[in-house]
């Protein structure tokens, strides 16, 4: 017996409402895809309705619909004249079209989740199965976003209400004041920090994570450094003590020891924590699972930092570097929406741009233009010379504000950027 969720009467009422009032097709198309109708004959009828609206005169009735179905060779599959007349005779309440749409979409989403579970049980390759399942789950999550279009006046009113309720709680700063004059991270944003090796992108990612931690819990996913090294860097940032001071017993005075102990305690067991996750094999679904578990545990979960994108594995085999990076970038973007927190994703730049020694541009992002497209904000770390501690933070893209640059000093000993006295946006 077929136990997949569906609602025959809701599908009939949905199609009958459009037959009674053909203008409803435009609203229906925004909410229901043909594939979300369970019964095949209903699916082909709805596809014909969409075809009429997009390619015909838009008038859907018991004359134009049978004609469109015959042209498509699907008249008999749709049930013929008797079934179409029966849909018209359902006499649905056209004002309830929203309710019919919601019932259909909810049932379709439930069927997809059941199918994903069945596929996971039958697949022999667990990595390939997880990759496919994640793609399907991302599609379900995207369809779950039922945000409706709004007129500007409504958006403005909603923004004012959000301000009164504390809209700034949804925004996060970097902790570098001059950079904060240019950029602001928001929930559901994908923030890319890119740079060549040795320019401090991991340090900047950690520095931002430590600042966001003032507001809530942060997950730092590291495939570049182990837990011990990353923890040491976090202690350096917290105490202001250089690495050689922390590592060398000769320099560890009682005062320094107290600082280190206090910083370690705050990082590990304070009201807000930086959780370090350093798996040997990490896929997007691994990160999503860890982030969702942490969010379930902490109501003030604030951000995820991934160091770095090119080290994340994509379980689907046989893809080239460009296609694989495109899929990983898309997954990170979708993940930000699913978890409702910014994804701060570190990325490498192409080797060619390093040889040229010029300030990096968006097109220098390694392996795929999708990273540039998916990013809400893109910040580049650049050091003109390895002999100097001068550095520049370049804001090359920002959906919510200007581009710009901040002149900095990169304090390698303490793994942090310190601004100089000037910055500007453009």
Residue pairs with C-beta under 8 A, 6 or more apart in sequence:
4 38
4 110
4 111
4 114
5 107
5 110
5 111
5 114
6 38
6 39
6 107
6 111
7 38
7 103
7 104
7 107
8 38
8 39
10 100
10 103
10 104
10 107
11 37
11 38
11 39
11 42
11 100
11 104
12 42
12 86
12 87
12 90
12 92
13 90
13 92
13 93
13 96
13 100
14 28
14 32
14 37
14 92
14 97
14 100
14 101
14 104
15 42
15 45
15 46
15 49
15 87
16 87
16 88
16 89
16 90
16 91
16 92
17 24
17 92
17 93
17 94
17 96
17 97
17 100
18 24
18 25
18 28
18 49
18 60
19 60
19 61
19 62
19 65
19 84
19 87
19 88
20 88
20 91
20 92
20 94
21 94
22 53
22 58
22 59
22 60
22 61
24 94
24 97
25 49
25 50
25 52
25 53
25 58
25 60
26 53
27 97
28 97
28 101
29 50
29 53
31 98
31 101
31 102
31 105
31 146
32 46
32 101
32 104
32 105
34 43
34 46
34 47
34 50
35 43
35 108
36 104
36 105
36 108
37 43
37 46
37 104
37 108
38 107
38 108
38 111
40 77
41 77
41 78
41 79
41 83
44 69
44 72
44 74
44 77
44 78
45 65
45 69
45 78
45 84
45 87
47 72
48 65
48 68
48 69
48 72
48 74
48 78
49 60
49 65
49 68
51 68
51 72
52 58
52 59
52 60
52 64
52 65
52 68
53 60
56 64
56 68
57 64
62 84
62 85
62 88
65 84
66 75
66 81
66 84
69 75
69 78
78 84
79 86
92 100
105 143
109 140
109 143
109 144
112 136
112 139
112 140
113 140
115 136
116 133
116 136
116 137
119 129
119 132
119 133
120 129
120 130
120 133
123 129
123 132
127 283
127 315
128 315
128 316
128 317
130 283
130 285
130 315
131 283
131 285
131 314
131 315
131 316
132 316
133 285
134 283
134 284
134 285
134 288
134 331
138 330
138 331
138 334
138 338
141 334
141 337
141 338
142 334
142 337
145 337
150 158
159 167
162 170
169 215
170 186
170 187
171 184
171 185
171 186
171 187
172 184
172 185
172 186
172 211
172 212
172 215
172 302
172 303
172 342
173 180
173 184
173 185
173 211
174 180
174 183
174 185
174 207
174 208
174 211
175 207
175 208
175 210
175 211
176 207
176 393
176 406
176 408
176 417
176 419
177 419
178 406
178 419
178 422
178 423
179 379
179 393
179 395
179 406
179 419
179 423
181 423
181 425
182 395
182 398
182 401
182 402
182 403
182 404
182 406
182 423
182 425
183 377
183 379
183 395
183 398
183 401
183 404
184 400
184 401
185 191
185 303
185 342
185 344
185 377
186 342
186 376
186 400
187 336
187 340
187 341
187 342
188 336
188 337
188 340
188 341
188 342
189 336
189 342
189 343
189 376
189 377
189 399
190 332
190 333
190 336
190 342
190 343
190 345
190 374
190 375
190 376
190 377
191 342
191 343
191 344
191 345
191 375
191 376
191 377
191 378
191 379
192 345
192 346
192 347
192 365
192 371
192 375
192 377
192 378
192 379
193 201
193 204
193 205
193 208
193 344
193 345
193 346
193 347
193 379
193 380
193 381
194 201
194 346
194 347
194 348
194 349
194 360
194 364
194 365
194 371
194 378
194 379
194 380
194 381
195 201
195 204
195 348
195 349
195 360
195 380
195 381
195 382
196 348
196 349
196 353
196 354
196 360
197 348
198 383
198 386
199 381
199 382
199 383
199 391
199 410
200 381
200 383
200 391
200 410
200 412
200 415
200 417
201 307
201 308
201 346
201 347
201 381
202 224
202 225
202 233
202 307
202 308
202 346
202 415
203 233
203 410
203 415
203 416
203 417
204 379
204 381
204 393
204 417
205 220
205 305
205 307
205 344
205 346
206 220
206 230
206 233
206 234
206 237
206 305
206 415
207 237
207 415
207 416
207 417
208 305
208 344
209 218
209 220
209 274
209 303
209 305
209 344
210 234
210 237
210 238
210 274
212 218
212 302
212 303
213 272
213 273
213 274
213 302
214 272
215 272
215 300
215 302
216 272
216 298
216 300
216 301
216 302
216 303
217 272
217 273
217 274
217 275
217 294
217 298
217 300
217 301
217 302
218 272
218 273
218 274
218 275
218 302
218 303
218 304
218 305
219 275
219 277
219 290
219 291
219 294
219 301
219 303
219 304
219 305
220 230
220 274
220 275
220 276
220 277
220 304
220 305
220 307
221 277
221 278
221 279
221 282
221 287
221 290
221 304
221 305
221 306
221 307
222 230
222 276
222 277
222 278
222 307
223 278
223 279
223 282
223 307
223 308
223 311
223 312
224 307
224 308
224 311
224 346
225 233
225 278
225 307
226 278
227 276
227 278
230 276
230 278
231 264
231 267
231 276
232 243
232 246
232 247
233 415
234 263
234 267
234 274
234 276
235 241
235 246
235 260
235 263
235 264
235 267
236 242
236 243
236 246
236 413
236 414
236 415
236 416
237 414
237 415
237 416
238 263
238 266
238 267
239 246
239 256
239 259
239 260
239 262
239 263
240 259
240 414
241 256
241 259
241 260
241 414
242 413
242 414
243 413
243 414
243 415
244 251
244 413
245 251
245 252
245 256
246 252
246 256
246 260
252 260
267 273
267 274
272 300
275 294
277 287
277 290
279 286
281 313
282 311
282 312
282 313
283 312
283 313
283 314
283 315
284 312
284 314
284 328
284 331
284 332
284 335
285 315
287 304
287 306
287 312
287 335
288 331
288 335
288 338
288 339
291 301
291 304
291 335
291 339
291 341
292 338
292 339
294 301
295 301
295 339
295 340
295 341
301 339
301 341
302 341
303 341
303 342
303 343
303 344
304 335
304 339
304 341
304 342
304 343
304 344
305 344
305 345
305 346
306 312
306 332
306 343
306 344
306 345
306 346
307 346
308 345
308 346
308 347
308 348
309 325
309 328
309 329
309 332
309 345
309 346
309 347
309 348
309 371
310 325
310 347
310 348
310 366
310 367
312 328
314 324
314 327
314 328
316 324
316 327
319 327
321 367
321 368
322 367
322 368
324 367
325 366
325 367
325 368
325 370
325 371
326 368
326 370
329 345
329 368
329 370
329 371
329 373
329 374
330 370
330 374
332 343
332 345
332 374
333 343
333 374
335 343
336 342
336 343
345 375
347 365
347 366
347 371
348 366
349 360
349 364
349 365
349 366
349 380
350 364
350 365
350 366
352 364
353 360
353 361
353 364
357 384
359 380
359 382
359 392
359 394
360 380
360 382
360 394
360 396
361 396
362 372
362 378
362 396
362 397
363 369
363 372
365 371
365 372
365 378
372 378
372 397
375 397
376 397
376 398
376 399
376 400
377 395
377 397
377 398
377 399
377 400
378 395
378 396
378 397
378 398
379 393
379 394
379 395
379 396
380 393
380 394
380 396
381 391
381 392
381 393
381 394
382 391
382 392
382 393
382 394
383 390
383 391
383 392
383 410
384 390
384 392
389 409
389 410
389 411
389 412
390 407
390 408
390 409
390 410
391 407
391 408
391 409
391 410
391 417
392 405
392 406
392 407
392 408
393 405
393 406
393 408
393 417
394 404
394 405
395 402
395 403
395 404
395 405
395 406
395 425
396 403
397 403
401 425
402 425
402 426
403 425
403 426
404 423
404 424
404 425
404 426
405 423
405 424
405 426
406 419
406 423
407 419
407 420
407 422
407 423
408 417
408 418
408 419
408 420
409 417
409 418
409 419
409 420
410 416
410 417
410 418
411 417
411 418
